Amino acid sequence: MLEGQFYLPISYDLIATFLFAVTGALVAYRKGYDYLGLFSLALATGAGGGLIRDGIFLQTGPPAFVTDWRYMAMVLAAGFLVILAGENIKRVNLVILLADALGLGFYAAVGAQKSINLGLSVLAAGLIGLINAVGGGMLRDVLSREEPIIFQPGQLYAMAALFGVTTFLALGVGFRINAQAAALISIGVAFVTRTVSIIFDIHTHPVKEHRGRAAVKRSTRKMRRISRKKGADL
């Protein structure tokens, strides 16, 4: 536990809540939900990661979301922003991707910092930071009847959060630099990783595809050995 220097202001958690709430509201807007549906999805997405972090893993009392009115204010602000600006947002999917990418880094850093300050190991802090980062997006996808993005082969998502939380812990715990400096760098790492993977279509592949490629390679090597053996016999 790093006293003092390893403290992140609540603004990081609030920003993450707002960003993810925006993505939830935008998905609801895109799908044609009513006002209740829009604010409900914004709430689940914005608060989901924090609720999983505080309620399931850290268990330090009531989740921050229900003890501090500012979290609900962030959700409401995100919902009203989307309602007011929805018609003017020309590329909704792009805004969702960018807000999601930025929120990943914020929530990853906050989850890891809270875990370290409770005396958990670096490994546990990394896991909780990762779950904190992807939890809200997973709830958003499930509630909007879409396959969660973290389970699909595609551009780096959970990997971006993993790079971010690893950077945060390496700088903050390993090199003991100021927590806010470590957080800003890790947020940048997660955001750049996610956006670069989208721009250049850097993506993961299905396990089945990897196994198929491995089988083809084995078959090719076997055929080459047989061919070389036949050539030697001649």
DAGI-V347752 format. One record per residue. RES is the residue in one small letter. SS is DSSP state (h for helix, s for strand, l for the rest). D_LAST is the distance of its C-alpha to the last C-alpha in Angstrom with 2 decimals. Layout:
RES&SS&D_LAST, RES&SS&D_LAST
This chain:
m&l&71.29, l&l&72.29, e&l&76.01, g&l&77.46, q&l&74.66, f&l&72.32, y&l&74.56, l&l&73.80, p&l&76.78, i&h&77.04, s&h&76.45, y&h&72.67, d&h&72.81, l&h&75.15, i&h&72.97, a&h&69.92, t&h&72.06, f&h&73.22, l&h&69.78, f&h&68.25, a&h&71.39, v&h&70.96, t&h&67.44, g&h&68.77, a&h&71.67, l&h&69.43, v&h&67.12, a&h&70.25, y&h&71.64, r&h&68.45, k&l&68.40, g&l&72.07, y&l&73.53, d&l&77.30, y&h&79.15, l&h&78.87, g&h&75.14, l&h&74.64, f&h&76.59, s&h&75.07, l&h&71.51, a&h&72.58, l&h&74.12, a&h&71.12, t&h&68.72, g&h&70.98, a&h&72.11, g&h&69.10, g&h&67.19, g&h&70.38, l&h&71.45, i&h&68.13, r&h&68.37, d&h&72.00, g&h&72.39, i&h&69.23, f&h&67.86, l&h&70.70, q&l&73.58, t&l&76.30, g&l&78.79, p&l&79.16, p&l&76.46, a&h&77.56, f&h&77.54, v&h&80.45, t&h&82.53, d&l&82.51, w&h&83.73, r&h&81.75, y&h&78.50, m&h&80.04, a&h&81.48, m&h&77.99, v&h&76.80, l&h&79.86, a&h&79.49, a&h&75.86, g&h&76.83, f&h&79.75, l&h&77.72, v&h&75.15, i&h&77.94, l&h&79.75, a&h&76.76, g&h&74.48, e&h&75.26, n&h&74.67, i&l&71.25, k&l&68.93, r&l&65.63, v&h&66.28, n&h&62.65, l&h&62.32, v&h&65.52, i&h&64.33, l&h&61.06, l&h&62.91, a&h&65.63, d&h&63.09, a&h&61.05, l&h&64.22, g&h&65.51, l&h&62.33, g&h&62.99, f&h&66.68, y&h&66.25, a&h&63.37, a&h&65.58, v&h&68.66, g&h&66.93, a&h&65.37, q&h&68.68, k&h&70.74, s&h&68.32, i&h&68.35, n&h&72.15, l&l&72.35, g&l&70.47, l&l&67.11, s&l&63.88, v&h&61.83, l&h&59.10, a&h&61.73, a&h&63.33, g&h&60.05, l&h&59.45, i&h&63.02, g&h&62.87, l&h&59.72, i&h&61.29, n&h&64.52, a&h&62.65, v&h&60.74, g&h&63.26, g&h&65.57, g&h&62.83, m&h&61.37, l&h&64.81, r&h&65.29, d&h&62.10, v&h&62.84, l&h&66.45, s&l&65.54, r&l&62.99, e&l&59.92, e&l&56.82, p&l&57.39, i&h&55.61, i&h&54.44, f&h&52.32, q&l&50.56, p&l&47.45, g&l&48.90, q&s&50.46, l&l&51.27, y&l&54.49, a&h&54.63, m&h&52.32, a&h&54.96, a&h&57.63, l&h&55.49, f&h&55.03, g&h&58.77, v&h&59.93, t&h&57.52, t&h&58.92, f&h&62.46, l&h&62.02, a&h&60.15, l&h&62.94, g&h&65.86, v&h&64.96, g&h&62.50, f&l&64.27, r&l&67.65, i&l&68.50, n&l&71.18, a&h&70.26, q&h&71.23, a&h&69.14, a&h&66.15, a&h&66.79, l&h&66.99, i&h&63.72, s&h&61.96, i&h&63.42, g&h&62.02, v&h&58.56, a&h&58.53, f&h&59.91, v&h&57.53, t&h&54.48, r&h&55.54, t&h&56.52, v&h&53.48, s&h&51.21, i&h&53.19, i&h&53.26, f&l&49.55, d&l&48.49, i&l&46.93, h&s&46.41, t&l&44.92, h&l&42.42, p&l&42.55, v&h&40.95, k&h&39.08, e&h&37.54, h&h&36.34, r&h&34.84, g&h&33.13, r&h&31.64, a&h&30.50, a&h&28.82, v&h&27.03, k&h&25.85, r&h&24.59, s&h&22.76, t&h&21.23, r&h&20.12, k&h&18.63, m&h&16.65, r&h&15.41, r&h&14.37, i&h&12.48, s&h&10.76, r&h&9.98, k&h&8.77, k&h&6.37, g&h&5.23, a&h&5.39, d&h&3.79, l&l&0.00
